[in-house]
Amino acid sequence: MGHDLASGGASAAGIAACRATRRTGGRLADIVPAIDRILDEWFTDRLMTAVIADLDVTDGTLTWINCAHPPPLLLRDGQVLHALQREPDLPLDWNFHSRTPPTTHRARLQPGDRILPYSDGVTEARSPEGDLFGEQCLTDTVIRATAADEPAPEALRHQEHELSDDATIVMAEWHPTPGPSVPAT
């Protein structure tokens, strides 16, 4: 959506709309139109892509909405599964989401699964020779790091390509949280 001060302001406004909606009990499907409205009102010439997600840490249910963003990757047992690839909705700030509810997707994670949402700036990075980093190189890098038993933060530190766009990458690894112990009677 750009690299100037207005882009940073639009991002901050989008995050604020997300937080305000969650704090008032809103669901993911409520967050998208809230961001859409604030961007349409204050940043009419900006488009924003996003993956807005929620992970239920007790049972591993991942719920997400993809607004014109690359689909998150799912890593399981050293392999990248394309289980999270869905047709994305339109980007934010077309006010489309105020009229049409966004598509909410769900998947059930298995213990040890890693999810990897990333922006296109990661895969569009170029080597000094001009080679595109690409999704395949991203997945190969993460798989190698996972095979080496590197923790999630370390698995993302292997990018030597030059960035030409904003790049965001997050990795979350799910492990079930133990439920409350029930005293025996």
ZARO-260249 format. One record per residue: residue number from 0; residue in three letters; z negated, x, y negated of N, C-alpha, C in turn. Coordinates in pm, whole numbers, always signed. Atoms other than C-alpha are relative to their C-alpha. Layout:
REM ZARO-260249
   num   residuo      n.Z      n.X      n.Y     ca.Z     ca.X     ca.Y      c.Z      c.X      c.Y
   NUM       Ala        Z        X        Y        Z        X        Y        Z        X        Y
...
***
This chain:
REM ZARO-260249
   num   residuo      n.Z      n.X      n.Y     ca.Z     ca.X     ca.Y      c.Z      c.X      c.Y
     0       Met       +0      +80     +120       +0       +0       +0       +0      +84     -126
     1       Gly       -7      -88     +116      +21     +302     -227     -107     +107       +3
     2       His      +92     -113       +5     -171     +611     -328      -64      +14     -137
     3       Asp      +54       -9     +135     -292     +529     -677     -137      -68      -10
     4       Leu     +132      +58      +24     -615     +401     -831       -4     -149      +37
     5       Ala       -3     +142      -34     -508      +38     -788       -7      -21     +151
     6       Ser       +8       +9     -146     -465      +98     -414     -143      +15      +47
     7       Gly     +141      -17      -33     -820     +227     -392      -82     -123      -39
     8       Gly      +70     +122      +43     -940      -76     -588      +28     -117      +92
     9       Ala      -35     +108      -92     -752     -314     -361      -72      +18     +134
    10       Ser      +73      -26     -126     -905     -146      -54     -147      -36      -15
    11       Ala     +142      +32      +24    -1254     -173     -202      -21     -151       -9
    12       Ala      +12     +146      +10    -1195     -540     -288      +14      -64     +137
    13       Gly      -16      +54     -135    -1074     -607      +67     -126      +20      +84
    14       Ile     +124      -27      -74    -1383     -442     +216     -113      -88      -50
    15       Ala     +104      +87      +57    -1608     -634      -22      +16     -144      +47
    16       Ala      -24     +136      -48    -1445     -963      +78      -39      -13     +147
    17       Cys      +38       +0     -141    -1493     -872     +444     -152       -7      +15
    18       Arg     +147       -2       -9    -1862     -791     +398      -62     -131      -47
    19       Ala      +56     +124      +53    -1931    -1097     +187      +19     -116      +99
    20       Thr      -28     +106      -97    -1768    -1323     +446      -91      +14     +121
    21       Arg      +88      -21     -116    -1965    -1167     +735     -145      -34      -33
    22       Arg     +139      +25      +38    -2293    -1190     +545      -30     -148      -16
    23       Thr      +21     +145      +11    -2243    -1563     +493      +30      -70     +132
    24       Gly      -19      +59     -132    -2183    -1615     +865     +144      -22      +41
    25       Gly     -141      +19      -32    -1804    -1604     +860      +42      +76     +125
    26       Arg      -57      -62     -119    -1602    -1517    +1169     +120      +86      -42
    27       Leu     -118      -82      +32    -1305    -1280    +1191     +110      -84      -62
    28       Ala     -105      +87      +51    -1069    -1571    +1132      -27      -45     -144
    29       Asp      +34      +32     +139    -1255    -1637     +802      +20     +120      -92
    30       Ile      -10     -123      +81    -1238    -1275     +686     +142      +20      -52
    31       Val     -139      -26      +39     -858    -1252     +680      +41      -84     -122
    32       Pro      -38      +74     +121     -800    -1542     +435      -85      +39     -121
    33       Ala      +84      -43     +113    -1094    -1418     +223      +59     +125      -65
    34       Ile      -64     -121      +54     -929    -1077     +186     +132      -38      -66
    35       Asp     -129      +44      +53     -592    -1245     +132      -17      -61     -140
    36       Arg      +22      +67     +130     -731    -1459     -151      -37     +100     -109
    37       Ile      +45      -94     +104     -904    -1171     -332     +114      +93      -41
    38       Leu     -114      -86      +34     -595     -951     -311     +104      -78      -80
    39       Asp      -98      +82      +71     -369    -1237     -424      -44      -25     -144
    40       Glu      +52      +27     +135     -596    -1301     -722       -1     +125      -88
    41       Trp      +24     -118      +82     -662     -944     -837     +103     +112      +15
    42       Phe      -95     -109      -26     -391     -721     -686     +131      -59      +51
    43       Thr     -113      +80      -44      -79     -936     -675     +120      +83      +44
    44       Asp     -117      -81      -37     +164     -646     -630      -30      +95     +116
    45       Arg      +41      -88     -109      -15     -486     -333       +2      -72     +133
    46       Leu      +11      +50     -136      +17     -539      +39      -98      +90      +74
    47       Met      +97      -78      -77     -250     -427     +283      +17      -34     +147
    48       Thr       +3      +22     -144     -237     -379     +657     -142      +27      +47
    49       Ala     +137      -18      -49     -553     -396     +862      -11      -50     +143
    50       Val      +50      +56     -125     -705     -442    +1202     -146      -32      -27
    51       Ile     +137      +45      +23    -1022     -644    +1165      -55      -36     +137
    52       Ala      +45      +14     -138    -1229     -626    +1480     -151      -15       +9
    53       Asp     +142      +15      -31    -1564     -711    +1633      -16      +31     +149
    54       Leu      +28      -34     -139    -1706     -562    +1952     -139      -52      +34
    55       Asp     +128      +47      -49    -1980     -751    +2131      -54     +108      +92
    56       Val      +49     -116      -76    -2184     -455    +2253      -77      -41     +124
    57       Thr      +72      +43     -121    -2369     -665    +2510      +92      -24     +117
    58       Asp      -88      +30     -113    -2068     -776    +2716     +137      +67       -9
    59       Gly     -126      -72      +11    -1777     -562    +2589     +118      -82      -44
    60       Thr     -112      +80      +49    -1570     -842    +2440      +44      +53     -136
    61       Leu      -61      -46     +125    -1340     -701    +2174      +84     -114      -54
    62       Thr      -75     +104      +69    -1207     -957    +1928      +63      +64     -122
    63       Trp      -64      -63     +114     -951     -854    +1669     +115      -84      -53
    64       Ile     -115      +58      +67     -688     -968    +1423      +79     +117      -57
    65       Asn      -85     -109      +46     -394     -742    +1345      +93      -52     -109
    66       Cys      -83      +37     +114     -238     -781    +1002      +98     +113      -30
    67       Ala     -112      -93      +22      +85     -573    +1023      -40     +147      +18
    68       His      +51     -134      -24      -98     -265    +1154      +47      +48     +137
    69       Pro      -28      -42     -138      -19      -44    +1454     -110      -56      +92
    70       Pro     +103      +55      -90     -196     -195    +1757      -99     +108      +42
    71       Pro      +98      -98      -48     -520      -25    +1860      +35      +43     +143
    72       Leu      -20      -50     -136     -501     +190    +2172     -127      -22      +80
    73       Leu     +112      +12      -91     -724     +136    +2472      +10     +115      +99
    74       Leu       +5     -112      -93     -824     +445    +2671      -99      -33     +110
    75       Arg      +85      +31     -115     -960     +390    +3020      +33     +101     +110
    76       Asp      -16      -94     -112    -1015     +649    +3292     +108     +105      -27
    77       Gly      -94     -107      +32     -811     +915    +3110     +142      -46      -23
    78       Gln     -134      +51      +24     -511     +688    +3051       -1      -93     -120
    79       Val      -16      +96     +109     -384     +494    +2754      +63     -126      +58
    80       Leu      -52     +130      -43     -341     +129    +2840      +52      -72     -125
    81       His      -54      +73     +114     -131      -90    +2616      -48     -145       +2
    82       Ala      +57     +133      -14     -358     -386    +2681      -30      -67     -133
    83       Leu      +34      +58     +129     -428     -435    +2310     +123      -26      -87
    84       Gln     -122      +23      +77      -65     -459    +2200      +30     -148       -5
    85       Arg      -34     +140      +25       +2     -798    +2049      +92       -2     -121
    86       Glu      -84      +17     +118     +250     -925    +1795      -91      -12     -123
    87       Pro      +89       +7     +116      +88     -858    +1455      +35     -116      -92
    88       Asp      -21      +97     +107      +44    -1116    +1182      +58      +73     -121
    89       Leu      -52      -59     +125     +186    -1059     +834     -110      +82      -68
    90       Pro     +101      -75      +73      +13     -811     +602      -80      -92      -93
    91       Leu      +85      +73      +94     -259     -923     +365      +62       +4     -140
    92       Asp      -41      +20     +138     -184    -1042       +8     +135      -68      -13
    93       Trp     -114      +89      +16     +109    -1268      +77      -50     -143      -14
    94       Asn      +67     +129       +2     -139    -1556      +65      +44      -86     +120
    95       Phe      -43      +68     -123      +14    -1649     +402     -120      -46      +81
    96       His     +115      +27      -85     -325    -1639     +572      -88     -112      -53
    97       Ser      +75     +114      +53     -469    -1903     +341      +59     -132      +50
    98       Arg      -68     +121      -48     -214    -2153     +477       +9       -6     +152
    99       Thr      -16       -7     -145     -181    -2036     +838     -112      +86      +57
   100       Pro     +109      -81      -56     -483    -1923    +1040      +54     +123      +72
   101       Pro      -46     -120      -69     -453    -1567    +1168      -19      -13     +151
   102       Thr       +8       -1     -146     -406    -1500    +1538     -115      +90      +42
   103       Thr     +114      -76      -49     -729    -1389    +1702      +26      +38     +145
   104       His      -24      -52     -135     -697    -1170    +2011     -133      +39      +63
   105       Arg     +122      -41      -72     -958    -1095    +2278      +37      +83     +122
   106       Ala      -13      -80     -123     -994     -836    +2552     -140      +38      +43
   107       Arg     +130      -40      -55    -1280     -743    +2779       +5     +147      +36
   108       Leu       +6     -143      -28    -1367     -375    +2782      -82      +26     +126
   109       Gln      +80      -46     -113    -1503     -190    +3081      -89     +114      -49
   110       Pro      +88     -110      +43    -1795      +55    +3051      +76     +132       -7
   111       Gly      -67     -127      +22    -1670     +385    +2910     +134      -10      -68
   112       Asp     -126      +17      +71    -1357     +236    +2753      -14      +49     -144
   113       Arg       -7      -41     +140    -1256     +384    +2420     +111      -80      -66
   114       Ile     -103      +67      +78    -1070     +188    +2156      +31      +90     -119
   115       Leu      -47      -92     +102     -865     +372    +1899      +89      -72     -100
   116       Pro      -84      +51     +110     -751     +187    +1586      +39     +118      -90
   117       Tyr      -49     -108      +86     -540     +412    +1362     +103      -56      -96
   118       Ser     -102      +41      +97     -316     +384    +1059     +130      +75      +27
   119       Asp     -130      -63      -23      +52     +470    +1055       +9     +139      -63
   120       Gly       +1     -134      +58      -29     +773     +841      -32     +107     +102
   121       Val      +32      -96     -106     -166     +940    +1155     +126      +35      +78
   122       Thr     -117      -25      -84     +150     +900    +1361     +122      +44      -81
   123       Glu     -113      -43      +84     +383     +967    +1065      -18     +141      -56
   124       Ala      +20     -138      +44     +237    +1314    +1002     +109      +88      +61
   125       Arg     -107      -88      -46     +485    +1599    +1041      -51     +143      +17
   126       Ser      +33     -141      -23     +456    +1951    +1180      +66      +84     -110
   127       Pro      -69      -85      +98     +552    +2247     +959     +151       +7      +25
   128       Glu     -143       +0      -32     +889    +2232    +1141      +66     -134      -29
   129       Gly      -54     +132      +32     +930    +1866    +1042       -5     -101     +113
   130       Asp       +9      +92     -113     +856    +1711    +1382     -106     -106      -27
   131       Leu      +91     +113      +16     +693    +1369    +1373     -112      +10     +104
   132       Phe     +113       -3      -93     +344    +1357    +1527      +17     -111     +103
   133       Gly      -33     +112      -88     +410    +1012    +1675     -114      -49      +88
   134       Glu     +103      +61      -84     +212     +782    +1901      -17      +77     +131
   135       Gln      +12      -73     -127     +292     +984    +2216      -85     +126      -17
   136       Cys      +81     -120      +24     +146    +1303    +2068     -145      -39      -25
   137       Leu     +137      +49      +23     -157    +1106    +1948      -67      -31     +133
   138       Thr      +61      +36     -129     -217     +964    +2295      -20     +123      +87
   139       Asp      +16     -123      -79     -157    +1302    +2463     -120      +80      -48
   140       Thr     +112      -76      +57     -406    +1469    +2227     -133      -63      +40
   141       Val     +124      +69      -32     -671    +1206    +2289      -28       +6     +150
   142       Ile      +19       -8     -145     -615    +1206    +2666      -49     +139      +40
   143       Arg      +45     -136      -31     -650    +1588    +2681     -146      +19      -40
   144       Ala     +138      -14      +46     -971    +1571    +2478      -95      -78      +89
   145       Thr      +82      +81      -88    -1105    +1294    +2699      -17      +70     +136
   146       Ala       +7      -71     -128    -1020    +1492    +3015      -93     +121       -8
   147       Ala      +90     -115      +20    -1214    +1785    +2869     -143      -46      -27
   148       Asp     +132      +59      +22    -1516    +1550    +2835      -53      +23     -141
   149       Glu      +42      -12     +138    -1520    +1590    +2460      -53     -135      -47
   150       Pro      +48     +128      +55    -1728    +1326    +2278     +106      -59      -94
   151       Ala     -100      +72      +80    -1531    +1066    +2083      +31      +69     -133
   152       Pro      -37      -63     +127    -1563    +1241    +1742      +84     +127      +17
   153       Glu      -75     -124      -21    -1432    +1570    +1882     +141      -26      +48
   154       Ala     -133      +32      -52    -1136    +1401    +2049     +100      -25     -112
   155       Leu      -89      +32     +111     -994    +1322    +1705      +24     +118      -93
   156       Arg       -9     -115      +91    -1011    +1673    +1552     +113      +97      +34
   157       His     -102      -92      -49     -692    +1817    +1698     +134      -12      -72
   158       Gln     -124      +27      +69     -429    +1718    +1442      +32     +114      -95
   159       Glu      -39     -112      +86     -250    +2016    +1285     +122      -34      -85
   160       His     -118      +40      +76      +37    +1821    +1129      -39      -29     -145
   161       Glu      +19      +28     +141      +77    +1770     +754       +7     -151      -23
   162       Leu       +1     +143      +29      -15    +1424     +630      +83      -28     -124
   163       Ser      -77      +42     +116     +225    +1248     +395      -45     -137      -47
   164       Asp      +50     +134      +31      +36     +919     +388     -149       -1      +32
   165       Asp     +141      +14      -35     -322     +804     +406      -10      -13     +151
   166       Ala      +18       +2     -145     -450     +854     +758     -143      -41      +32
   167       Thr     +131      +46      -44     -736     +666     +916       +4      -14     +151
   168       Ile       +9      +12     -145     -845     +691    +1277     -148      -14      +35
   169       Val     +138      +26      -43    -1158     +560    +1446       +3      -11     +152
   170       Met      +11      +19     -144    -1266     +587    +1805     -140      -52      +30
   171       Ala     +128      +55      -44    -1539     +375    +1958       +1       -2     +152
   172       Glu      +16       +0     -144    -1664     +412    +2312     -107     -101      +35
   173       Trp      +94     +106      -33    -1833     +114    +2473      -74      +30     +129
   174       His      +88       -5     -116    -2125     +137    +2708      -93     -120      -11
   175       Pro      +85     +118       +8    -2322     -175    +2796     -141      +38      -45
   176       Thr     +139      -20      +41    -2656     -204    +2627      -88      -70     +103
   177       Pro      +87      +66      -97    -2937     -274    +2868      -63     -123      -63
   178       Gly      +62     +124      +48    -3068     -626    +2835     -151      +16       -3
   179       Pro     +145       -9       +7    -3432     -695    +2761      -60      -12     +141
   180       Ser      +63       +7     -132    -3652     -633    +3059      -89     -124       +8
   181       Val      +78     +121      -23    -3810     -942    +3203     -114      +35      +95
   182       Pro     +113      -34      -89    -4159     -895    +3344       +6      -83     +128
   183       Ala       +3      +70     -130    -4187     -982    +3712     -123      -92       +4
   184       Thr     +114      +93      -11    -4404    -1281    +3788      -38      -24     +143
***
